[in-house]
Amino acid sequence: MNEVAPVTAPDAEPDPHAGHSHAQGSLRAMALGAIGVVFGDIGTSPLYAMKEVFVGHHPLAVDKLHIFGTVCLMFWSLVVIVTIKYVALILRADNKGEGGSLALLALIQRSTGGGRWGTSLVMLGIAATALFLGDAMITPAVSVLSAVEGLETVNSGFTPFVIPIAIVILIGLFMIQSRGTDAVGRLFGPIMLVYFAVIAALGVIQIIQHPTVLYALNPIWAVRFVANNPPLAFLALGSVVLCVTGAEALYADMGHFGRRPITLAWLWLVFPALIANYLGQGALLFSNPAAAENPFYYMAGESLRLPLVILATVATVIASQAVITGAFSVVQQAVQLGLMPRLRIAHTSARALGQIYVPFMNWTLMILVILLVLGFRESTNLAAAYGIAVTGTMFITALNFGFLARKVWNWPMPLVIVVIGGFMLIDGVYFASNLTKFFAGGWFPLLIGAIVFTLLTTWARGRKLMIERMNADALPLKIFIKSAKSATRVPNTAVFMTSERDGVPPALLHNLKHNMVLHERNILVTVSIADVPFVKPEKRTTTEDYGDGFFRVTLHYGFMEEPDVPAALATVPDCGASNPMRTSYFLSRQTLLTAERPGMAIWREKLFAWMLRNAQSAMEFFKLPTNRVVELGSQVEI
């Protein structure tokens, strides 16, 4: 089972700088890096957002009212949702430098102790994680497909090749994940810098030709747009919200760059470039309604469209890379917090701690993304699925942030109602609008979210039940030590991995029962995952000496760190684990049995048992030497 206790250790003080290169990097350099990683998703939204409003599942008439109304709604959505909600407020809710749904959840639990809302907050955090993973599947498919569809604006003869080209690009993207992005990542910032400059220039050219489009920034146009036909306007919001896809990435990727570089890049480059491009698309549609078929590409002249397709495709690959990397990071956090079974996680860079590779997640994403492209076939169809995942995640983040603002930051209730209530109202309306596209593809992220939610909650519940059953049958350690004084002792050190903070590990009991011996030194090791990203090295270990050669060692790690048990034990004096050739590691392997009164539904018990069997071995997870490990089995009823 997972030999990890995912609870906050009171003596595990966080290390706010461990693993964060942005603490040393210059502000401009980090802002450039953020442009390449954080803003790829929201930066490629102009490829499909405006197009979906006018030719999507609920198309609008291409006239002045709807053009100005759409541009107005997009502008103010970017102002309120991204600039105010995320950049000005939510980015301040960092958990020792880390952001994202799970980091926010851990921050709230550490600050409040959970309280009576603890279970509900955990469920919301898991739900947001599930929707984010659904988003991670849709983003590469819709982004790359929408970029490659630009070939159709160059020559209609390219149409049959759009899907094959998109699939080849996506397969290549996932194939290179195991090599890491350390070297390629250095190019992301400059490439996206060029991309944002190009889309801003295309927009400015159109604005100069039709400057009246600037009147669309007046919020009165949004009011007129909604008042003209409220039901149609409500349906259109499901496409308008696509302009803020990727807003959650600003928060999720904060640990890599920090709040200030992300804020600088957004306010001085990304936001102005996006506004200029959306205004430019509106100006183009005002003069040429037929361009609604693909306004992003029709802003460029015929001779420039192929280079623009290539640049946009590269930008969407970068955006997809950022989402895939984010999915790897979320999986790592979920494993460390005890919400997922152990998975093999490989570091792809010796310098950048955050660059990891999760093979199982990578190949699962690749298969599902390819199936999405083959099943939906057009970015318009995928966009219908996209909005639900985005708005659902944003709504949950707003709800959790409201709890943080009230309970941790001590905002007065009227302020919480006005500010957080306003955000939740906006997110809720956008989410409700996207639900109208349920049968057009919106079912997919909800299905994926439900599956992931079931897996995460089943693992967390099953693991909790298993630990409770094992603790109930555990023999107190002090009693065991007294009763084992007559046991035969053999040289060297035995390390017993256990998730229990009191009691004798099953592996220790079985070793004495079957081998009839005890080692000279017996170390009971518990790995405790704190609800902070990193723990200071000097706070890594706490040791209790029970006498007669028995020690209990607790190793403290943050949820962004990987446990290395042998390395940590080598720093503990007097316990005898510093010599790897004189140290043996004993692990318990449980076989699940159904109890007379099971703690979960039978189908969930079977699912948990399957997950337990397929989890990465504790030997690999804790970096134990392969030739020094002994596994002893036992049966547990849950």
C-alpha positions as CSV (number, residue, x, y, z in Angstrom):
1,M,0.0,0.0,0.0
2,N,1.0,3.6,0.0
3,E,3.5,3.9,2.9
4,V,2.8,7.6,3.2
5,A,1.0,9.7,5.8
6,P,-0.3,12.7,3.9
7,V,-0.9,15.0,6.8
8,T,0.8,18.2,8.0
9,A,3.6,17.6,10.3
10,P,3.7,20.4,12.9
11,D,7.5,20.5,12.9
12,A,7.8,20.4,9.1
13,E,8.5,24.1,8.5
14,P,8.2,25.0,4.8
15,D,11.1,26.1,2.7
16,P,9.7,28.9,0.6
17,H,12.6,29.0,-1.8
18,A,13.4,25.3,-2.3
19,G,13.0,24.3,-5.9
20,H,11.9,27.8,-7.1
21,S,14.3,29.2,-9.5
22,H,12.2,32.3,-9.8
23,A,13.6,33.5,-6.5
24,Q,17.0,34.1,-8.2
25,G,16.0,34.8,-11.8
26,S,15.6,38.4,-13.0
27,L,12.1,39.7,-13.4
28,R,12.4,40.3,-17.1
29,A,13.9,36.9,-17.8
30,M,11.2,35.2,-15.7
31,A,8.5,37.2,-17.5
32,L,9.8,36.0,-20.8
33,G,9.7,32.5,-19.6
34,A,6.2,32.9,-18.4
35,I,5.1,34.2,-21.8
36,G,6.3,30.9,-23.3
37,V,4.7,28.6,-20.8
38,V,1.9,30.2,-18.8
39,F,0.2,32.1,-21.6
40,G,0.3,29.6,-24.4
41,D,-3.3,28.4,-23.8
42,I,-5.0,31.8,-23.4
43,G,-2.7,33.2,-26.1
44,T,-4.0,30.8,-28.7
45,S,-7.7,31.4,-27.9
46,P,-8.1,34.0,-30.7
47,L,-7.7,31.1,-33.2
48,Y,-11.2,29.8,-32.3
49,A,-13.0,32.1,-29.8
50,M,-14.5,34.7,-32.2
51,K,-15.1,32.0,-34.9
52,E,-17.2,29.9,-32.5
53,V,-19.4,32.9,-31.7
54,F,-20.5,33.4,-35.3
55,V,-20.2,29.9,-36.9
56,G,-20.4,27.6,-33.8
57,H,-23.3,25.7,-32.4
58,H,-25.3,28.9,-31.6
59,P,-24.2,31.2,-34.4
60,L,-25.0,34.9,-34.3
61,A,-25.8,37.2,-37.2
62,V,-22.7,39.0,-38.4
63,D,-23.9,42.6,-37.9
64,K,-22.8,45.6,-35.9
65,L,-24.8,44.9,-32.8
66,H,-23.5,41.3,-32.4
67,I,-19.9,42.1,-33.5
68,F,-19.6,45.0,-31.0
69,G,-21.4,43.1,-28.3
70,T,-19.1,40.1,-28.7
71,V,-16.0,42.2,-28.7
72,C,-17.3,44.1,-25.6
73,L,-18.0,40.9,-23.7
74,M,-14.6,39.5,-24.6
75,F,-12.8,42.6,-23.4
76,W,-14.6,42.8,-20.1
77,S,-14.3,39.1,-19.5
78,L,-10.5,39.4,-19.9
79,V,-10.6,42.4,-17.5
80,V,-12.8,41.0,-14.8
81,I,-12.0,37.3,-14.9
82,V,-8.3,37.3,-15.8
83,T,-7.0,40.7,-14.8
84,I,-9.0,41.3,-11.6
85,K,-9.9,37.8,-10.4
86,Y,-6.8,35.9,-11.2
87,V,-3.9,38.4,-11.6
88,A,-4.9,40.9,-8.9
89,L,-6.5,38.5,-6.4
90,I,-6.1,34.7,-6.8
91,L,-2.3,34.9,-7.6
92,R,-1.9,36.2,-4.1
93,A,-3.3,33.0,-2.7
94,D,-0.1,31.0,-3.1
95,N,0.9,28.1,-0.9
96,K,4.6,29.0,-0.3
97,G,5.0,29.9,-3.9
98,E,2.8,27.1,-5.4
99,G,-0.6,27.6,-7.1
100,G,-3.4,25.5,-8.4
101,S,-6.5,23.8,-7.0
102,L,-4.6,21.2,-4.8
103,A,-2.1,23.8,-3.5
104,L,-5.1,26.1,-2.6
105,L,-6.8,23.3,-0.9
106,A,-3.7,22.4,1.1
107,L,-3.3,26.1,2.0
108,I,-6.8,26.3,3.3
109,Q,-6.5,23.1,5.3
110,R,-3.2,24.2,6.9
111,S,-4.6,27.6,7.8
112,T,-8.0,26.5,9.1
113,G,-7.4,22.8,10.1
114,G,-10.2,21.9,7.8
115,G,-13.0,22.3,10.3
116,R,-16.6,21.3,9.5
117,W,-16.0,22.3,5.9
118,G,-12.9,20.1,5.5
119,T,-14.6,17.2,3.6
120,S,-16.5,19.6,1.3
121,L,-13.3,21.5,0.5
122,V,-11.5,18.2,-0.3
123,M,-14.4,17.2,-2.6
124,L,-14.3,20.5,-4.4
125,G,-10.5,20.3,-4.7
126,I,-10.8,16.8,-6.2
127,A,-13.6,18.0,-8.6
128,A,-11.4,20.9,-9.8
129,T,-8.5,18.5,-10.4
130,A,-10.8,16.1,-12.3
131,L,-12.0,18.9,-14.5
132,F,-8.5,20.2,-15.1
133,L,-7.4,16.8,-16.3
134,G,-10.3,16.8,-18.7
135,D,-9.2,20.2,-19.8
136,A,-5.7,18.8,-20.3
137,M,-7.1,16.3,-22.8
138,I,-9.2,18.8,-24.8
139,T,-6.6,21.7,-25.0
140,P,-4.0,19.9,-27.2
141,A,-6.8,18.6,-29.5
142,V,-8.7,21.8,-30.0
143,S,-5.6,24.1,-30.1
144,V,-3.6,22.1,-32.7
145,L,-6.6,21.2,-34.8
146,S,-7.8,24.9,-34.9
147,A,-4.3,25.9,-36.0
148,V,-4.0,23.3,-38.7
149,E,-7.5,24.2,-40.0
150,G,-5.9,27.4,-41.1
151,L,-4.5,25.5,-44.1
152,E,-8.1,25.6,-45.4
153,T,-7.8,29.4,-45.7
154,V,-4.7,28.9,-47.8
155,N,-6.1,26.3,-50.2
156,S,-9.3,24.3,-49.8
157,G,-7.3,21.3,-51.2
158,F,-5.6,21.0,-47.8
159,T,-8.9,20.0,-46.1
160,P,-8.5,16.2,-46.3
161,F,-5.0,16.5,-44.7
162,V,-6.0,18.6,-41.7
163,I,-6.8,15.7,-39.4
164,P,-3.8,13.5,-40.4
165,I,-1.4,16.5,-40.0
166,A,-2.9,17.3,-36.6
167,I,-2.6,13.7,-35.4
168,V,1.1,13.5,-36.5
169,I,1.9,16.7,-34.7
170,L,0.2,15.5,-31.5
171,I,1.9,12.1,-31.6
172,G,5.2,13.9,-32.0
173,L,4.4,16.2,-29.1
174,F,3.7,13.3,-26.7
175,M,6.7,11.2,-28.0
176,I,9.2,13.9,-27.0
177,Q,7.8,14.3,-23.4
178,S,10.2,11.7,-22.0
179,R,13.2,13.9,-23.2
180,G,12.0,16.8,-21.2
181,T,11.6,20.5,-22.2
182,D,14.7,21.9,-20.6
183,A,16.4,22.8,-23.9
184,V,13.2,23.4,-26.0
185,G,11.7,25.4,-23.2
186,R,14.3,28.1,-23.7
187,L,12.9,28.8,-27.2
188,F,9.2,29.0,-26.0
189,G,9.5,32.5,-24.6
190,P,11.0,34.1,-27.8
191,I,8.7,32.2,-30.1
192,M,5.6,33.3,-28.2
193,L,6.9,36.8,-28.0
194,V,7.0,36.8,-31.8
195,Y,3.5,35.2,-31.9
196,F,2.0,37.9,-29.6
197,A,3.7,40.7,-31.6
198,V,2.2,39.2,-34.8
199,I,-1.3,38.8,-33.6
200,A,-1.2,42.3,-32.1
201,A,0.1,43.8,-35.4
202,L,-2.7,42.0,-37.4
203,G,-5.3,43.5,-35.0
204,V,-3.8,47.0,-35.1
205,I,-3.8,47.0,-38.9
206,Q,-7.5,46.2,-39.0
207,I,-8.3,48.8,-36.2
208,I,-6.5,51.5,-38.2
209,Q,-8.7,50.7,-41.2
210,H,-11.9,50.6,-39.2
211,P,-11.3,52.6,-36.0
212,T,-15.0,52.7,-35.1
213,V,-14.5,49.2,-33.6
214,L,-12.9,50.9,-30.6
215,Y,-16.4,52.0,-29.5
216,A,-17.0,48.3,-28.8
217,L,-15.0,48.7,-25.5
218,N,-17.9,50.7,-24.1
219,P,-19.9,48.3,-21.8
220,I,-23.2,49.7,-23.2
221,W,-22.7,47.4,-26.2
222,A,-22.8,44.3,-24.0
223,V,-26.0,45.6,-22.4
224,R,-27.5,46.2,-25.9
225,F,-26.3,42.8,-27.1
226,V,-28.0,41.0,-24.1
227,A,-31.2,43.2,-24.2
228,N,-31.7,42.6,-27.9
229,N,-32.3,38.9,-27.5
230,P,-31.5,37.5,-24.0
231,P,-31.9,33.8,-24.8
232,L,-29.6,34.0,-27.8
233,A,-27.1,36.1,-25.8
234,F,-27.1,33.5,-23.1
235,L,-26.3,30.8,-25.6
236,A,-23.6,32.9,-27.2
237,L,-21.8,33.3,-23.8
238,G,-20.8,29.6,-24.1
239,S,-18.5,30.6,-27.0
240,V,-17.5,34.1,-25.7
241,V,-16.0,32.4,-22.6
242,L,-13.5,30.7,-24.8
243,C,-11.5,33.9,-24.8
244,V,-10.5,33.2,-21.2
245,T,-9.5,29.6,-21.6
246,G,-6.1,29.2,-20.0
247,A,-6.8,31.7,-17.2
248,E,-6.5,28.9,-14.7
249,A,-2.9,28.2,-16.0
250,L,-1.8,31.6,-14.6
251,Y,-2.5,30.2,-11.1
252,A,-1.5,26.6,-11.7
253,D,1.9,27.5,-13.1
254,M,2.7,30.2,-10.6
255,G,5.2,27.9,-8.8
256,H,7.5,27.9,-11.8
257,F,7.7,31.7,-12.3
258,G,6.2,33.6,-9.4
259,R,3.4,36.2,-9.2
260,R,5.3,39.3,-10.3
261,P,6.7,37.9,-13.6
262,I,3.2,36.5,-14.6
263,T,1.6,39.8,-13.7
264,L,4.2,41.8,-15.7
265,A,3.9,39.6,-18.8
266,W,0.0,39.8,-18.7
267,L,-0.4,43.5,-18.2
268,W,2.3,44.7,-20.6
269,L,2.2,42.2,-23.4
270,V,-0.4,39.4,-23.4
271,F,-3.5,41.4,-22.4
272,P,-2.8,44.3,-24.9
273,A,-2.0,41.8,-27.7
274,L,-5.2,39.8,-27.1
275,I,-7.4,42.9,-27.0
276,A,-5.8,44.3,-30.2
277,N,-6.4,41.0,-32.0
278,Y,-10.0,40.6,-30.9
279,L,-10.7,44.2,-31.8
280,G,-9.0,43.5,-35.2
281,Q,-11.2,40.5,-35.8
282,G,-14.2,42.6,-35.0
283,A,-13.1,45.3,-37.4
284,L,-12.6,42.7,-40.1
285,L,-16.1,41.2,-39.6
286,F,-17.6,44.7,-39.7
287,S,-16.2,45.2,-43.2
288,N,-16.3,41.6,-44.4
289,P,-19.0,39.4,-42.7
290,A,-17.9,36.4,-44.8
291,A,-14.6,36.3,-42.9
292,A,-16.5,34.9,-39.9
293,E,-15.6,31.4,-41.3
294,N,-12.1,31.9,-39.8
295,P,-11.5,35.6,-38.8
296,F,-8.1,35.0,-37.2
297,Y,-6.5,33.8,-40.5
298,Y,-8.4,36.1,-42.8
299,M,-6.9,39.1,-41.0
300,A,-3.7,38.2,-42.9
301,G,-3.3,38.6,-46.6
302,E,-3.2,35.5,-48.8
303,S,0.6,35.5,-49.1
304,L,1.0,35.7,-45.3
305,R,-1.5,33.0,-44.3
306,L,0.8,30.0,-44.7
307,P,3.5,31.5,-42.5
308,L,0.8,32.5,-40.0
309,V,-0.5,28.9,-40.0
310,I,3.0,27.7,-39.2
311,L,3.5,30.2,-36.4
312,A,0.1,29.5,-34.9
313,T,0.7,25.8,-35.1
314,V,4.0,26.2,-33.2
315,A,2.2,28.4,-30.7
316,T,-0.5,25.7,-30.1
317,V,2.1,23.0,-29.6
318,I,3.7,25.3,-27.0
319,A,0.3,25.8,-25.4
320,S,-0.3,22.1,-25.4
321,Q,3.1,21.4,-23.9
322,A,2.3,23.8,-21.0
323,V,-1.0,22.0,-20.3
324,I,0.6,18.5,-20.4
325,T,3.4,19.7,-18.0
326,G,0.6,21.1,-15.8
327,A,-1.1,17.7,-15.8
328,F,2.1,16.0,-14.8
329,S,2.5,18.5,-11.9
330,V,-1.1,17.9,-10.7
331,V,-0.7,14.2,-10.8
332,Q,2.5,14.5,-8.7
333,Q,0.7,16.6,-6.1
334,A,-2.2,14.2,-6.0
335,V,0.1,11.2,-5.5
336,Q,1.9,13.0,-2.7
337,L,-1.3,14.1,-1.0
338,G,-2.6,10.5,-1.0
339,L,-5.3,11.1,-3.6
340,M,-3.8,8.8,-6.2
341,P,-1.8,5.5,-6.1
342,R,1.9,5.7,-6.6
343,L,2.9,6.3,-10.3
344,R,6.4,6.4,-11.8
345,I,7.6,10.0,-11.9
346,A,10.8,10.8,-13.7
347,H,12.8,14.1,-13.6
348,T,13.8,15.2,-17.0
349,S,16.1,18.0,-15.9
350,A,18.8,18.1,-13.2
351,R,18.5,21.9,-12.9
352,A,14.7,22.4,-13.1
353,L,12.9,20.6,-10.3
354,G,9.4,21.2,-11.8
355,Q,10.2,19.4,-15.1
356,I,8.9,15.9,-14.6
357,Y,7.6,13.1,-16.8
358,V,4.8,10.7,-15.8
359,P,4.7,7.9,-18.4
360,F,1.3,6.5,-17.5
361,M,-0.3,10.0,-17.7
362,N,1.5,10.8,-20.9
363,W,0.4,7.8,-22.9
364,T,-3.2,8.0,-21.5
365,L,-3.4,11.6,-22.6
366,M,-2.0,10.8,-26.1
367,I,-4.6,8.1,-26.7
368,L,-7.5,10.1,-25.5
369,V,-6.4,13.3,-27.4
370,I,-6.1,11.3,-30.7
371,L,-9.5,9.7,-30.1
372,L,-10.9,13.2,-29.5
373,V,-9.5,14.5,-32.8
374,L,-10.8,11.4,-34.7
375,G,-14.2,11.6,-32.9
376,F,-15.0,15.3,-33.1
377,R,-13.1,16.0,-36.3
378,E,-13.5,19.8,-36.2
379,S,-12.3,22.4,-33.7
380,T,-15.9,23.8,-33.6
381,N,-17.1,20.5,-32.2
382,L,-14.3,20.3,-29.7
383,A,-14.9,23.9,-28.5
384,A,-18.4,22.8,-27.3
385,A,-16.6,20.3,-25.0
386,Y,-13.9,22.8,-24.0
387,G,-16.1,25.4,-22.3
388,I,-17.6,23.2,-19.6
389,A,-14.2,22.1,-18.3
390,V,-12.9,25.6,-18.3
391,T,-15.9,27.3,-16.6
392,G,-16.4,24.4,-14.1
393,T,-12.8,24.7,-12.9
394,M,-13.0,28.5,-12.7
395,F,-16.2,28.3,-10.6
396,I,-14.7,25.9,-8.1
397,T,-11.5,28.0,-7.8
398,A,-13.7,31.1,-7.1
399,L,-15.6,29.2,-4.4
400,N,-12.4,27.9,-2.7
401,F,-10.9,31.4,-2.9
402,G,-13.9,32.8,-1.3
403,F,-13.5,30.4,1.6
404,L,-9.8,31.5,1.9
405,A,-10.7,35.2,1.8
406,R,-13.3,34.8,4.6
407,K,-11.6,32.3,6.9
408,V,-7.9,33.0,6.4
409,W,-7.6,36.5,5.2
410,N,-10.6,37.6,7.4
411,W,-12.4,39.6,4.7
412,P,-15.6,41.1,6.0
413,M,-18.7,39.2,4.9
414,P,-20.1,42.1,2.8
415,L,-16.9,42.3,0.8
416,V,-16.9,38.5,0.2
417,I,-20.5,38.6,-1.0
418,V,-19.8,41.4,-3.4
419,V,-16.5,40.4,-4.8
420,I,-16.5,36.6,-4.6
421,G,-20.3,36.5,-5.2
422,G,-19.8,38.5,-8.3
423,F,-17.1,36.2,-9.6
424,M,-19.2,33.1,-8.9
425,L,-22.2,34.7,-10.6
426,I,-20.1,35.4,-13.8
427,D,-18.5,31.9,-13.8
428,G,-21.9,30.3,-13.0
429,V,-23.6,32.0,-16.0
430,Y,-20.8,31.0,-18.3
431,F,-20.9,27.4,-17.0
432,A,-24.7,27.3,-17.4
433,S,-24.4,28.6,-20.9
434,N,-21.9,25.8,-21.8
435,L,-24.3,23.2,-20.3
436,T,-26.6,23.9,-23.2
437,K,-23.9,22.3,-25.4
438,F,-24.0,19.0,-23.4
439,F,-25.2,16.8,-26.2
440,A,-22.9,18.6,-28.7
441,G,-19.8,17.5,-26.9
442,G,-20.1,19.0,-23.5
443,W,-20.7,15.5,-22.1
444,F,-17.0,14.5,-22.6
445,P,-15.3,16.7,-19.9
446,L,-18.1,15.8,-17.5
447,L,-17.6,12.1,-18.2
448,I,-13.9,12.4,-17.8
449,G,-14.3,14.5,-14.7
450,A,-16.7,11.9,-13.2
451,I,-14.3,9.1,-13.9
452,V,-11.3,10.9,-12.4
453,F,-13.4,12.0,-9.4
454,T,-14.5,8.4,-8.8
455,L,-10.9,7.1,-9.0
456,L,-9.5,9.8,-6.7
457,T,-12.2,9.5,-4.1
458,T,-12.1,5.7,-4.2
459,W,-8.4,5.6,-3.7
460,A,-8.5,8.1,-0.8
461,R,-11.4,6.3,0.9
462,G,-10.0,2.8,0.4
463,R,-6.6,3.9,1.7
464,K,-8.1,5.5,4.8
465,L,-10.1,2.4,5.5
466,M,-7.0,0.2,5.1
467,I,-5.0,2.3,7.5
468,E,-7.8,2.3,10.0
469,R,-8.1,-1.5,9.9
470,M,-4.3,-2.0,10.2
471,N,-4.1,0.5,13.1
472,A,-7.0,-1.3,14.9
473,D,-5.0,-4.6,14.9
474,A,-1.6,-3.0,15.5
475,L,0.3,-4.0,18.6
476,P,1.7,-1.0,20.6
477,L,5.4,-0.8,20.0
478,K,6.6,-0.6,23.6
479,I,4.7,-3.8,24.5
480,F,6.2,-5.5,21.5
481,I,9.7,-4.4,22.5
482,K,9.3,-5.9,26.0
483,S,7.9,-9.2,24.7
484,A,10.6,-9.5,22.1
485,K,13.6,-9.2,24.4
486,S,14.3,-13.0,24.2
487,A,14.3,-13.0,20.4
488,T,17.5,-14.0,18.6
489,R,19.3,-10.9,17.3
490,V,21.2,-10.8,14.0
491,P,23.7,-8.2,12.9
492,N,23.0,-5.1,10.8
493,T,20.0,-2.8,10.4
494,A,16.4,-3.4,9.4
495,V,14.2,-0.6,8.1
496,F,10.4,-1.2,8.2
497,M,8.3,1.2,6.1
498,T,5.0,2.0,7.7
499,S,2.2,4.6,7.4
500,E,1.2,4.1,11.1
501,R,2.6,6.6,13.6
502,D,2.1,4.1,16.5
503,G,2.0,0.4,16.6
504,V,4.2,-2.4,15.0
505,P,4.3,-2.7,11.2
506,P,2.9,-6.0,9.9
507,A,6.3,-6.6,8.1
508,L,8.1,-6.5,11.5
509,L,5.6,-9.0,13.1
510,H,5.8,-11.3,10.1
511,N,9.6,-11.2,10.0
512,L,9.7,-12.3,13.6
513,K,7.0,-14.9,13.2
514,H,8.5,-16.6,10.1
515,N,12.3,-15.9,10.5
516,M,12.4,-16.0,14.3
517,V,14.9,-13.2,14.5
518,L,15.3,-9.5,15.1
519,H,18.1,-7.3,13.8
520,E,20.5,-5.4,16.0
521,R,18.8,-2.1,15.0
522,N,15.2,-1.8,13.8
523,I,14.1,1.5,12.3
524,L,10.4,2.2,11.7
525,V,10.1,4.8,9.0
526,T,7.1,6.9,8.2
527,V,7.1,9.4,5.3
528,S,4.9,12.4,6.1
529,I,3.8,14.7,3.3
530,A,3.2,18.2,4.6
531,D,0.7,20.6,3.0
532,V,3.5,22.9,1.9
533,P,5.4,22.5,-1.3
534,F,8.9,22.1,0.2
535,V,10.4,21.3,3.6
536,K,13.7,22.6,4.8
537,P,16.5,19.9,4.8
538,E,17.2,20.6,8.5
539,K,13.6,19.8,9.2
540,R,13.6,16.6,7.1
541,T,13.8,14.1,10.0
542,T,12.5,13.5,13.5
543,T,13.7,10.6,15.5
544,E,12.5,8.7,18.6
545,D,14.8,6.2,20.3
546,Y,12.8,3.5,22.1
547,G,15.8,1.6,23.4
548,D,16.9,-2.0,22.7
549,G,17.8,-1.1,19.2
550,F,14.4,0.3,18.1
551,F,14.0,3.7,16.5
552,R,11.0,5.5,14.9
553,V,12.0,8.0,12.2
554,T,9.5,10.3,10.5
555,L,10.7,11.9,7.2
556,H,9.0,15.1,6.2
557,Y,8.5,16.1,2.6
558,G,6.5,18.8,0.8
559,F,3.9,17.8,-1.7
560,M,6.2,18.9,-4.6
561,E,9.1,16.8,-3.4
562,E,10.0,13.2,-4.1
563,P,10.9,11.0,-1.1
564,D,14.4,9.5,-1.1
565,V,14.4,7.3,2.1
566,P,18.0,5.9,1.9
567,A,19.4,9.4,1.4
568,A,17.3,10.9,4.3
569,L,18.2,8.0,6.7
570,A,21.9,8.5,5.9
571,T,21.7,11.9,7.6
572,V,20.2,10.4,10.9
573,P,23.0,9.7,13.4
574,D,23.2,6.6,15.6
575,C,20.4,4.6,13.8
576,G,22.9,2.6,11.8
577,A,21.3,3.1,8.3
578,S,24.3,5.0,6.8
579,N,25.9,1.9,5.4
580,P,23.7,0.7,2.5
581,M,25.3,-2.8,2.4
582,R,24.4,-3.4,6.0
583,T,20.8,-2.2,5.8
584,S,17.8,-4.2,4.7
585,Y,14.4,-2.7,3.9
586,F,11.2,-4.6,4.7
587,L,7.9,-3.7,3.0
588,S,4.3,-4.9,3.7
589,R,2.2,-6.0,0.7
590,Q,-1.5,-6.2,1.5
591,T,-4.1,-8.4,-0.2
592,L,-7.6,-7.0,0.2
593,L,-10.5,-9.1,1.5
594,T,-14.2,-8.0,1.5
595,A,-15.4,-7.6,5.1
596,E,-18.8,-8.7,6.4
597,R,-19.7,-5.0,6.7
598,P,-17.6,-3.4,3.9
599,G,-16.7,0.3,4.3
600,M,-17.3,0.9,0.6
601,A,-19.6,-0.5,-2.1
602,I,-18.3,-3.8,-3.5
603,W,-17.5,-2.3,-6.9
604,R,-15.5,0.4,-5.3
605,E,-13.6,-2.1,-3.2
606,K,-12.7,-4.1,-6.4
607,L,-11.7,-0.8,-8.1
608,F,-9.5,0.1,-5.1
609,A,-7.9,-3.4,-5.2
610,W,-7.2,-3.0,-8.9
611,M,-5.6,0.4,-8.3
612,L,-3.5,-1.0,-5.4
613,R,-2.2,-3.9,-7.5
614,N,-1.2,-1.6,-10.3
615,A,0.4,1.1,-8.2
616,Q,4.1,1.7,-8.5
617,S,6.0,-0.4,-6.0
618,A,7.1,1.3,-2.8
619,M,10.6,0.2,-3.6
620,E,10.7,2.5,-6.6
621,F,8.7,5.2,-5.1
622,F,10.9,5.6,-2.1
623,K,14.1,5.0,-4.1
624,L,15.0,1.9,-2.1
625,P,18.0,-0.2,-3.3
626,T,16.5,-3.2,-5.3
627,N,18.9,-5.8,-3.9
628,R,18.2,-4.8,-0.3
629,V,14.4,-5.1,-0.2
630,V,12.2,-7.9,1.4
631,E,8.5,-7.9,0.9
632,L,6.2,-9.7,3.3
633,G,2.5,-10.2,2.5
634,S,-0.6,-9.9,4.7
635,Q,-4.4,-9.9,4.3
636,V,-6.6,-6.9,5.2
637,E,-10.4,-6.6,5.3
638,I,-11.9,-3.3,4.4
